[in-house]
Amino acid sequence: MVTISLCMIVKNEEDCLKRCLDSLKGIVDEMVVVDTGSTDRTKEIAKECGAKVMDFAWTGDFSDARNFAFSQAACDYIYSADADEELDEENRKRFMQLKSDLSELDIDIVQMYYCNQLEFRTVYNFDRELRPKLFKRVRHFVWEDPIHEQVILDPVICNSEVEIIHRPKENHAGRDLESFRRAIDQGRRLSTRLHGMYARELFMAGTDDDFIKAKKFFTESALDNSRGLDEIKQSSCVLAHVAVLEDDPAALLKYSLKDAITEMSSEMCYELGDYYFGKRDIDEAIVWYYNAAYECSSILDIKKSGSLPRLALARCYRELGNEEQARDYEREASEVEENKD
């Protein structure tokens, strides 16, 4: 049977770390816990659970800490976990079966279902979503093709049925948004993936101040010829929200037109609805909230095409004195929430 190293980075996780480690006992063959500056009992708890504990000076970069943790692993596979995760008994059994099956397979990465991730709104739109969690520690390169041969570079990935329960104790959005700003201040270019995650986290958990602080970055991004269309649309949505906050109709027009280069996003329609509602033009607000809910798709926050525009429509109709229509939209908003994946 293959062996598995658990690798974690932690800081001040005394409230949940033991539950996480206990749920993995008997599955993993070693526990590597890298502490980035705890001031509570985190390290003591990890040691009590049998983990190998090491200190790592925080650099402001989660990848640095994660890479250090991975470098300390000695088993066949590495399981990457956070302290606020756990496995119930059914999924412990699934994991053990997976561990047995891996002995017969040549798999580089195993994806598992991450569940309960909408308890706090951050960058994820779904409550159950596959994520890469188990990684082969040493990868052997193989040549393929009889002529024009090349090394196989794409990892072999499989999806498992293991479900990881995520029990966040707080919303990490403030910390994450500050990390985005720090990386930008250091002159680091955000990848396409991180560009989207920054915009998404703003919409799902950012404050008005977070949007204002992001204005400069996304203004430059919208003008960056090396950015793709998706990134320009993301930037336009962020800047449209800033325009609504700053009551800047010229900027709102500018960025809504950029978004309209292709099909308008629900986020942009929602911003236009908010703008007209703020101007007390209820009829026009209804047009744009309706488009957000029924005519367009979301690109950042799925709620902007789901419950939120329907609740906004209810607010509009209540302003117009149509209580029956308002209740219909509120009922539909509740149904959308109940049926979300």
Secondary structure, DSSP 8 states (H G I E B T S, - for coil): ---EEEEEEESS-TTTHHHHHHHHBTTBSEEEEEES---SSHHHHHHHTT-EEEE----S-HHHHHHHHHHT--SSEEEE--TTEE--HHHHHHHHHHHHHHTT---SEEEEEEESTTSS-SS---SEEEEEEEEESS----EE-SSS-EE--S--EEEEEEEEEE--SS--HHHHHHHHHHHHHTT----HHHHHHHHHHHHHH--HHHHHHHHHHHHHHHT-TTS-HHHHHHHHHHHHHHHHHTT-HHHHHHHHHHHTTSS-BHHHHHHHHHHHHHTT-HHHHHHHHHIIIII-B-SS-GGGGTHHHHHHHHHHHHHTT-HHHHHHHHHHHHHHHHH--
